[in-house]
Amino acid sequence: MRKFPVKGKLSFALENTTTDEITVSYVDDNAATPESKAAFKSQPVEDFQIRGLVRISKSLIGKSQFDLRTYVIQKIASAYAKFIENEIFNGTKAAGKIQGLVTLPSDRTVDVPLADADLSIDYLMDLESKVPT
């Protein structure tokens, strides 16, 4: 996990691929370099709070024949991981919540072939090129 010691909202610079992209090409020695017309935009990183509550009685902890605390901690961690994974992919349509990858712009989506169709190398290459690094 990486921490960013900043005050206020954290923003990252992103290339705006809906406009022109950065271009690279061959040039002759001492020739003028063609200018790219790439645009960058600022993407704020929002913060979200999630919470889960598990109640365990002291008598259950005292009477258990195995390490109940470790078991419950693993179950809670698993529930959090499942929730976060779902939110990252599917999101929540409510305002102020994680929107998920299903809201990606059309230039970042790939049509999936039918379940009984063979996957072609072209499809896999298209898919790989759409995944941000």
Disulfide bonds with the S-S distance in Angstrom:
none
